[in-house]
C-alpha cells in the first residue's frame, strides 16, 4: 500500500492510498471518490507526461509520496 498526493490547479490536495499494481484508471476512480468529480473527466500528469488509464502505477514508476497534477477535462 502506498499514498499518492494529487494536486489540482485550484490548490486542492488529495491523498489517495493505492497499490503499485493499480492502473491509472483505478487511481482516477479513487480520486473521484474523494473529490466528487467524475473519473472520466480527470487527467493525471507529471511534468508533460500524461498518464494513460490502462498502464499500472508501477510501470510509470509512481512511488510512495509522489505528487501528481490533476486537470479536469
Biopython code that builds the backbone (N, CA, C, O; Angstrom):
import numpy as np
from Bio.PDB.StructureBuilder import StructureBuilder

atoms = [
    (1, "UNK", "N", (0.856, -1.174, 0.000)),
    (1, "UNK", "CA", (0.000, 0.000, 0.000)),
    (1, "UNK", "C", (0.900, 1.236, 0.000)),
    (1, "UNK", "O", (1.894, 1.295, 0.724)),
    (2, "UNK", "N", (0.538, 2.214, -0.818)),
    (2, "UNK", "CA", (1.291, 3.460, -0.870)),
    (2, "UNK", "C", (0.316, 4.633, -0.943)),
    (2, "UNK", "O", (-0.865, 4.459, -1.242)),
    (3, "UNK", "N", (0.822, 5.804, -0.672)),
    (3, "UNK", "CA", (-0.011, 7.002, -0.693)),
    (3, "UNK", "C", (0.530, 7.955, -1.755)),
    (3, "UNK", "O", (1.722, 8.259, -1.781)),
    (4, "UNK", "N", (-0.358, 8.422, -2.629)),
    (4, "UNK", "CA", (-0.008, 9.346, -3.690)),
    (4, "UNK", "C", (-0.722, 10.665, -3.412)),
    (4, "UNK", "O", (-1.886, 10.670, -3.012)),
    (5, "UNK", "N", (-0.034, 11.769, -3.619)),
    (5, "UNK", "CA", (-0.612, 13.095, -3.405)),
    (5, "UNK", "C", (-0.969, 13.684, -4.763)),
    (5, "UNK", "O", (-0.138, 13.732, -5.670)),
    (6, "UNK", "N", (-2.213, 14.132, -4.890)),
    (6, "UNK", "CA", (-2.696, 14.682, -6.152)),
    (6, "UNK", "C", (-3.082, 16.141, -5.929)),
    (6, "UNK", "O", (-3.886, 16.450, -5.050)),
    (7, "UNK", "N", (-2.503, 17.038, -6.731)),
    (7, "UNK", "CA", (-2.791, 18.467, -6.660)),
    (7, "UNK", "C", (-3.591, 18.878, -7.885)),
    (7, "UNK", "O", (-3.296, 18.447, -8.999)),
    (8, "UNK", "N", (-4.608, 19.715, -7.676)),
    (8, "UNK", "CA", (-5.263, 20.305, -8.835)),
    (8, "UNK", "C", (-4.850, 21.770, -8.923)),
    (8, "UNK", "O", (-4.190, 22.284, -8.020)),
    (9, "UNK", "N", (-5.227, 22.431, -9.983)),
    (9, "UNK", "CA", (-4.803, 23.805, -10.202)),
    (9, "UNK", "C", (-5.518, 24.789, -9.294)),
    (9, "UNK", "O", (-5.153, 25.964, -9.264)),
    (10, "UNK", "N", (-6.520, 24.350, -8.557)),
    (10, "UNK", "CA", (-7.251, 25.223, -7.655)),
    (10, "UNK", "C", (-6.670, 25.197, -6.243)),
    (10, "UNK", "O", (-7.197, 25.867, -5.356)),
    (11, "UNK", "N", (-5.606, 24.445, -6.018)),
    (11, "UNK", "CA", (-4.954, 24.393, -4.726)),
    (11, "UNK", "C", (-5.426, 23.271, -3.822)),
    (11, "UNK", "O", (-4.978, 23.169, -2.680)),
    (12, "UNK", "N", (-6.316, 22.432, -4.308)),
    (12, "UNK", "CA", (-6.811, 21.310, -3.512)),
    (12, "UNK", "C", (-5.808, 20.162, -3.583)),
    (12, "UNK", "O", (-5.333, 19.812, -4.664)),
    (13, "UNK", "N", (-5.485, 19.577, -2.426)),
    (13, "UNK", "CA", (-4.581, 18.432, -2.350)),
    (13, "UNK", "C", (-5.358, 17.239, -1.840)),
    (13, "UNK", "O", (-6.070, 17.331, -0.840)),
    (14, "UNK", "N", (-5.222, 16.113, -2.531)),
    (14, "UNK", "CA", (-5.903, 14.886, -2.135)),
    (14, "UNK", "C", (-4.845, 13.811, -1.933)),
    (14, "UNK", "O", (-3.993, 13.602, -2.796)),
    (15, "UNK", "N", (-4.899, 13.128, -0.787)),
    (15, "UNK", "CA", (-4.008, 11.997, -0.517)),
    (15, "UNK", "C", (-4.805, 10.717, -0.741)),
    (15, "UNK", "O", (-5.834, 10.494, -0.103)),
    (16, "UNK", "N", (-4.323, 9.885, -1.648)),
    (16, "UNK", "CA", (-5.032, 8.673, -2.032)),
    (16, "UNK", "C", (-4.157, 7.463, -1.755)),
    (16, "UNK", "O", (-2.993, 7.426, -2.154)),
    (17, "UNK", "N", (-4.714, 6.483, -1.076)),
    (17, "UNK", "CA", (-3.997, 5.225, -0.823)),
    (17, "UNK", "C", (-4.326, 4.257, -1.952)),
    (17, "UNK", "O", (-5.491, 4.061, -2.297)),
    (18, "UNK", "N", (-3.280, 3.652, -2.524)),
    (18, "UNK", "CA", (-3.465, 2.724, -3.638)),
    (18, "UNK", "C", (-2.328, 1.700, -3.615)),
    (18, "UNK", "O", (-1.414, 1.772, -2.794)),
    (19, "UNK", "N", (-2.417, 0.763, -4.526)),
    (19, "UNK", "CA", (-1.396, -0.282, -4.665)),
    (19, "UNK", "C", (-0.575, -0.006, -5.930)),
    (19, "UNK", "O", (-1.102, 0.565, -6.884)),
    (20, "UNK", "N", (0.695, -0.397, -5.957)),
    (20, "UNK", "CA", (1.503, -0.206, -7.166)),
    (20, "UNK", "C", (0.950, -0.952, -8.379)),
    (20, "UNK", "O", (1.205, -0.556, -9.517)),
    (21, "UNK", "N", (0.189, -2.036, -8.144)),
    (21, "UNK", "CA", (-0.367, -2.823, -9.241)),
    (21, "UNK", "C", (-1.640, -2.193, -9.819)),
    (21, "UNK", "O", (-2.130, -2.652, -10.850)),
    (22, "UNK", "N", (-2.180, -1.164, -9.185)),
    (22, "UNK", "CA", (-3.388, -0.498, -9.680)),
    (22, "UNK", "C", (-3.082, 0.238, -10.977)),
    (22, "UNK", "O", (-1.965, 0.710, -11.191)),
    (23, "UNK", "N", (-4.084, 0.327, -11.832)),
    (23, "UNK", "CA", (-3.922, 1.093, -13.061)),
    (23, "UNK", "C", (-4.223, 2.562, -12.791)),
    (23, "UNK", "O", (-4.777, 2.912, -11.749)),
    (24, "UNK", "N", (-3.857, 3.403, -13.727)),
    (24, "UNK", "CA", (-4.149, 4.832, -13.606)),
    (24, "UNK", "C", (-5.659, 5.043, -13.589)),
    (24, "UNK", "O", (-6.145, 5.941, -12.902)),
    (25, "UNK", "N", (-6.406, 4.231, -14.332)),
    (25, "UNK", "CA", (-7.871, 4.315, -14.324)),
    (25, "UNK", "C", (-8.452, 4.043, -12.941)),
    (25, "UNK", "O", (-9.400, 4.707, -12.522)),
    (26, "UNK", "N", (-7.886, 3.069, -12.232)),
    (26, "UNK", "CA", (-8.334, 2.782, -10.858)),
    (26, "UNK", "C", (-8.010, 3.953, -9.931)),
    (26, "UNK", "O", (-8.812, 4.316, -9.071)),
    (27, "UNK", "N", (-6.825, 4.538, -10.117)),
    (27, "UNK", "CA", (-6.438, 5.692, -9.308)),
    (27, "UNK", "C", (-7.392, 6.856, -9.543)),
    (27, "UNK", "O", (-7.757, 7.560, -8.602)),
    (28, "UNK", "N", (-7.795, 7.061, -10.787)),
    (28, "UNK", "CA", (-8.758, 8.119, -11.097)),
    (28, "UNK", "C", (-10.090, 7.883, -10.388)),
    (28, "UNK", "O", (-10.721, 8.832, -9.922)),
    (29, "UNK", "N", (-10.517, 6.629, -10.304)),
    (29, "UNK", "CA", (-11.761, 6.319, -9.601)),
    (29, "UNK", "C", (-11.644, 6.608, -8.114)),
    (29, "UNK", "O", (-12.596, 7.091, -7.501)),
    (30, "UNK", "N", (-10.488, 6.317, -7.524)),
    (30, "UNK", "CA", (-10.265, 6.630, -6.115)),
    (30, "UNK", "C", (-10.258, 8.144, -5.885)),
    (30, "UNK", "O", (-10.814, 8.632, -4.901)),
    (31, "UNK", "N", (-9.628, 8.875, -6.794)),
    (31, "UNK", "CA", (-9.609, 10.336, -6.688)),
    (31, "UNK", "C", (-11.018, 10.892, -6.827)),
    (31, "UNK", "O", (-11.399, 11.816, -6.107)),
    (32, "UNK", "N", (-11.794, 10.332, -7.753)),
    (32, "UNK", "CA", (-13.172, 10.783, -7.955)),
    (32, "UNK", "C", (-14.015, 10.557, -6.701)),
    (32, "UNK", "O", (-14.886, 11.368, -6.387)),
    (33, "UNK", "N", (-13.765, 9.474, -5.989)),
    (33, "UNK", "CA", (-14.494, 9.211, -4.755)),
    (33, "UNK", "C", (-14.154, 10.241, -3.681)),
    (33, "UNK", "O", (-15.012, 10.596, -2.872)),
    (34, "UNK", "N", (-12.913, 10.724, -3.665)),
    (34, "UNK", "CA", (-12.504, 11.723, -2.681)),
    (34, "UNK", "C", (-12.980, 13.131, -3.049)),
    (34, "UNK", "O", (-13.366, 13.904, -2.172)),
    (35, "UNK", "N", (-12.955, 13.465, -4.338)),
    (35, "UNK", "CA", (-13.236, 14.838, -4.757)),
    (35, "UNK", "C", (-14.684, 15.069, -5.158)),
    (35, "UNK", "O", (-15.175, 16.196, -5.078)),
    (36, "UNK", "N", (-15.373, 14.022, -5.585)),
    (36, "UNK", "CA", (-16.761, 14.182, -6.010)),
    (36, "UNK", "C", (-16.928, 14.475, -7.491)),
    (36, "UNK", "O", (-18.055, 14.627, -7.963)),
    (37, "UNK", "N", (-15.825, 14.559, -8.239)),
    (37, "UNK", "CA", (-15.955, 14.766, -9.680)),
    (37, "UNK", "C", (-15.921, 13.411, -10.397)),
    (37, "UNK", "O", (-15.566, 12.396, -9.798)),
    (38, "UNK", "N", (-16.286, 13.403, -11.660)),
    (38, "UNK", "CA", (-16.338, 12.149, -12.413)),
    (38, "UNK", "C", (-14.937, 11.706, -12.822)),
    (38, "UNK", "O", (-14.097, 12.531, -13.182)),
    (39, "UNK", "N", (-14.694, 10.408, -12.764)),
    (39, "UNK", "CA", (-13.372, 9.856, -13.075)),
    (39, "UNK", "C", (-12.998, 10.064, -14.539)),
    (39, "UNK", "O", (-11.821, 10.245, -14.850)),
    (40, "UNK", "N", (-13.979, 10.040, -15.444)),
    (40, "UNK", "CA", (-13.661, 10.209, -16.864)),
    (40, "UNK", "C", (-13.324, 11.653, -17.224)),
    (40, "UNK", "O", (-12.892, 11.922, -18.345)),
    (41, "UNK", "N", (-13.514, 12.578, -16.301)),
    (41, "UNK", "CA", (-13.176, 13.985, -16.527)),
    (41, "UNK", "C", (-11.814, 14.364, -15.943)),
    (41, "UNK", "O", (-11.387, 15.512, -16.073)),
    (42, "UNK", "N", (-11.125, 13.409, -15.298)),
    (42, "UNK", "CA", (-9.838, 13.672, -14.659)),
    (42, "UNK", "C", (-8.706, 13.290, -15.610)),
    (42, "UNK", "O", (-8.738, 12.232, -16.238)),
    (43, "UNK", "N", (-7.704, 14.170, -15.706)),
    (43, "UNK", "CA", (-6.479, 13.878, -16.457)),
    (43, "UNK", "C", (-5.311, 14.012, -15.482)),
    (43, "UNK", "O", (-5.148, 15.057, -14.852)),
    (44, "UNK", "N", (-4.503, 12.968, -15.354)),
    (44, "UNK", "CA", (-3.344, 12.986, -14.467)),
    (44, "UNK", "C", (-2.078, 13.124, -15.282)),
    (44, "UNK", "O", (-1.934, 12.515, -16.342)),
    (45, "UNK", "N", (-1.149, 13.945, -14.769)),
    (45, "UNK", "CA", (0.118, 14.087, -15.458)),
    (45, "UNK", "C", (1.202, 14.511, -14.484)),
    (45, "UNK", "O", (0.919, 15.008, -13.394)),
    (46, "UNK", "N", (2.426, 14.311, -14.884)),
    (46, "UNK", "CA", (3.610, 14.741, -14.146)),
    (46, "UNK", "C", (4.508, 15.404, -15.168)),
    (46, "UNK", "O", (4.901, 14.769, -16.146)),
    (47, "UNK", "N", (4.837, 16.654, -14.965)),
    (47, "UNK", "CA", (5.546, 17.470, -15.954)),
    (47, "UNK", "C", (4.711, 17.507, -17.226)),
    (47, "UNK", "O", (3.600, 18.038, -17.217)),
    (48, "UNK", "N", (5.225, 16.955, -18.317)),
    (48, "UNK", "CA", (4.477, 16.962, -19.577)),
    (48, "UNK", "C", (4.015, 15.575, -19.981)),
    (48, "UNK", "O", (3.529, 15.390, -21.097)),
    (49, "UNK", "N", (4.155, 14.598, -19.100)),
    (49, "UNK", "CA", (3.746, 13.223, -19.390)),
    (49, "UNK", "C", (2.309, 13.024, -18.903)),
    (49, "UNK", "O", (2.033, 13.127, -17.708)),
    (50, "UNK", "N", (1.402, 12.741, -19.832)),
    (50, "UNK", "CA", (0.005, 12.462, -19.486)),
    (50, "UNK", "C", (-0.137, 10.953, -19.325)),
    (50, "UNK", "O", (0.208, 10.187, -20.225)),
    (51, "UNK", "N", (-0.652, 10.533, -18.162)),
    (51, "UNK", "CA", (-0.758, 9.112, -17.852)),
    (51, "UNK", "C", (-1.987, 8.495, -18.508)),
    (51, "UNK", "O", (-3.072, 9.076, -18.480)),
    (52, "UNK", "N", (-1.812, 7.311, -19.099)),
    (52, "UNK", "CA", (-2.893, 6.587, -19.768)),
    (52, "UNK", "C", (-3.553, 5.627, -18.789)),
    (52, "UNK", "O", (-2.888, 5.063, -17.920)),
    (53, "UNK", "N", (-4.867, 5.441, -18.931)),
    (53, "UNK", "CA", (-5.678, 4.693, -17.971)),
    (53, "UNK", "C", (-5.285, 3.225, -17.818)),
    (53, "UNK", "O", (-5.395, 2.692, -16.714)),
    (54, "UNK", "N", (-4.838, 2.558, -18.857)),
    (54, "UNK", "CA", (-4.619, 1.113, -18.798)),
    (54, "UNK", "C", (-3.232, 0.727, -18.275)),
    (54, "UNK", "O", (-2.970, -0.460, -18.080)),
    (55, "UNK", "N", (-2.341, 1.688, -18.043)),
    (55, "UNK", "CA", (-0.983, 1.409, -17.576)),
    (55, "UNK", "C", (-0.963, 1.428, -16.043)),
    (55, "UNK", "O", (-1.645, 2.246, -15.425)),
    (56, "UNK", "N", (-0.180, 0.527, -15.430)),
    (56, "UNK", "CA", (-0.134, 0.465, -13.964)),
    (56, "UNK", "C", (0.766, 1.572, -13.409)),
    (56, "UNK", "O", (1.608, 2.126, -14.117)),
    (57, "UNK", "N", (0.569, 1.875, -12.134)),
    (57, "UNK", "CA", (1.386, 2.877, -11.461)),
    (57, "UNK", "C", (2.838, 2.413, -11.371)),
    (57, "UNK", "O", (3.765, 3.218, -11.447)),
    (58, "UNK", "N", (3.016, 1.125, -11.210)),
    (58, "UNK", "CA", (4.347, 0.536, -11.142)),
    (58, "UNK", "C", (5.114, 0.751, -12.452)),
    (58, "UNK", "O", (6.311, 1.038, -12.433)),
    (59, "UNK", "N", (4.422, 0.612, -13.583)),
    (59, "UNK", "CA", (5.054, 0.807, -14.891)),
    (59, "UNK", "C", (5.484, 2.256, -15.093)),
    (59, "UNK", "O", (6.501, 2.518, -15.735)),
    (60, "UNK", "N", (4.710, 3.202, -14.545)),
    (60, "UNK", "CA", (5.073, 4.613, -14.620)),
    (60, "UNK", "C", (6.063, 5.021, -13.537)),
    (60, "UNK", "O", (6.463, 6.184, -13.473)),
    (61, "UNK", "N", (6.467, 4.077, -12.680)),
    (61, "UNK", "CA", (7.405, 4.312, -11.582)),
    (61, "UNK", "C", (6.890, 5.365, -10.609)),
    (61, "UNK", "O", (7.645, 6.216, -10.138)),
    (62, "UNK", "N", (5.590, 5.296, -10.315)),
    (62, "UNK", "CA", (4.984, 6.167, -9.309)),
    (62, "UNK", "C", (5.212, 5.513, -7.957)),
    (62, "UNK", "O", (4.834, 4.361, -7.746)),
    (63, "UNK", "N", (5.827, 6.245, -7.050)),
    (63, "UNK", "CA", (6.243, 5.705, -5.758)),
    (63, "UNK", "C", (5.491, 6.387, -4.614)),
    (63, "UNK", "O", (4.711, 7.315, -4.827)),
    (64, "UNK", "N", (5.743, 5.908, -3.410)),
    (64, "UNK", "CA", (5.154, 6.441, -2.176)),
    (64, "UNK", "C", (5.436, 7.936, -2.050)),
    (64, "UNK", "O", (6.581, 8.371, -2.173)),
    (65, "UNK", "N", (4.377, 8.723, -1.801)),
    (65, "UNK", "CA", (4.513, 10.153, -1.563)),
    (65, "UNK", "C", (4.712, 10.999, -2.803)),
    (65, "UNK", "O", (4.898, 12.211, -2.687)),
    (66, "UNK", "N", (4.680, 10.409, -3.981)),
    (66, "UNK", "CA", (4.879, 11.152, -5.217)),
    (66, "UNK", "C", (3.701, 12.080, -5.470)),
    (66, "UNK", "O", (2.557, 11.733, -5.176)),
    (67, "UNK", "N", (3.978, 13.255, -6.012)),
    (67, "UNK", "CA", (2.925, 14.222, -6.287)),
    (67, "UNK", "C", (2.605, 14.243, -7.778)),
    (67, "UNK", "O", (3.501, 14.318, -8.618)),
    (68, "UNK", "N", (1.318, 14.175, -8.089)),
    (68, "UNK", "CA", (0.844, 14.228, -9.459)),
    (68, "UNK", "C", (-0.030, 15.463, -9.634)),
    (68, "UNK", "O", (-0.583, 15.986, -8.666)),
    (69, "UNK", "N", (-0.150, 15.922, -10.867)),
    (69, "UNK", "CA", (-1.010, 17.053, -11.179)),
    (69, "UNK", "C", (-2.317, 16.537, -11.759)),
    (69, "UNK", "O", (-2.317, 15.620, -12.580)),
    (70, "UNK", "N", (-3.428, 17.121, -11.335)),
    (70, "UNK", "CA", (-4.745, 16.703, -11.807)),
    (70, "UNK", "C", (-5.396, 17.870, -12.546)),
    (70, "UNK", "O", (-5.421, 18.998, -12.055)),
    (71, "UNK", "N", (-5.915, 17.580, -13.724)),
    (71, "UNK", "CA", (-6.641, 18.563, -14.517)),
    (71, "UNK", "C", (-8.009, 18.010, -14.835)),
    (71, "UNK", "O", (-8.189, 16.795, -14.923)),
    (72, "UNK", "N", (-8.973, 18.890, -15.006)),
    (72, "UNK", "CA", (-10.344, 18.494, -15.351)),
    (72, "UNK", "C", (-10.562, 18.777, -16.827)),
    (72, "UNK", "O", (-10.248, 19.864, -17.312)),
    (73, "UNK", "N", (-11.101, 17.798, -17.538)),
    (73, "UNK", "CA", (-11.405, 17.978, -18.975)),
    (73, "UNK", "C", (-12.793, 18.536, -19.129)),
    (73, "UNK", "O", (-13.246, 18.762, -20.251)),
]
sb = StructureBuilder()
sb.init_structure("model")
sb.init_model(0)
sb.init_chain("A")
sb.init_seg("    ")
for serial, (resi, resn, name, xyz) in enumerate(atoms, 1):
    if name == "N":
        sb.init_residue(resn, " ", resi, " ")
    sb.init_atom(name, np.array(xyz, "f"), 0.0, 1.0, " ", f" {name:<3s}", serial, name[0])
structure = sb.get_structure()
